[in-house]
Amino acid sequence: MIILTGSLSHFTLDQLRSALGLGAVGRLGDDWDELFGEAKRTVSGASANVELWRDVDSHVWRIDVEVAGDPPDSDVQSLLTAVRAEVEAAGVQIASVFRR
């Protein structure tokens, strides 16, 4: 899980979706929308989901990366590194990163 810093404007949200290759989901002006984008990727033949979420209560933004199966840890780490780089390329700051 990657926790992002601050709020996202429409422009920044579009930049982030583009950088991560996310399909557009959710409306920024709707307080009840939580999922704002998702994409499927592959890691060593295993399916991976990258999802952009906004917490409905705190409005904290996060990116969840979920990998099915048991690919090598180094390949999962490479995916997380790539996602972090894409977030930063979109001009969004990362507050913290957690691995479950």
Order of alpha helices (4+ residues) and beta strands (2+ residues): beta-alpha-beta-beta-beta-beta-alpha-beta
